[in-house]
Amino acid sequence: MQNGPRESCILQYYNLERLLEPFDFPTEPQDGIEEVKLLTIKLKPINDQCSLTFDVDDKNKKPIREIISRWFDVSNPFNAGFSIQQVKFTLTFYSRKILYVTLGYPSFMDMRHLSEEEQEVTMKYLKKWQLIQEY
């Protein structure tokens, strides 16, 4: 009995905890990305079963972190006791094309609606921003 070629299995998970701190989402000019913006952050208290989800409209000019910090002031959930369970963000290109990407901890990603080229650009930046880790 012959076995087919052995395929390697790459396990990956998303390091969303990096987003507990302010993050600028640096991009490279040749990719034509004008802006990267967080639209949704789902936070879960450590050692609890409930969660909080914060959404902003993609036309909102203020960063979601700034809004959450202002609302919660001293009890800001980014400061302690919460983990990030899910995020949704946009990549807006100078061409006005907007890509929506959702990541969930530990390994959920929704890119079904993106072309192969758009998925490649998205994966490039997830790795660059150290939001994806492969094993």
Protein Blocks (a to p, Z undefined) as FASTA:
>chain_A
ZZddddddddddddfklmmpccehiadfklopabdcdfbdcdddehiabdcdddddfkbm
bdfklmmmmmnmmmomklgopacfbdcdddddfklpacddddddfkbccfklpcfklmmm
mmmmmmmnopaccZZ
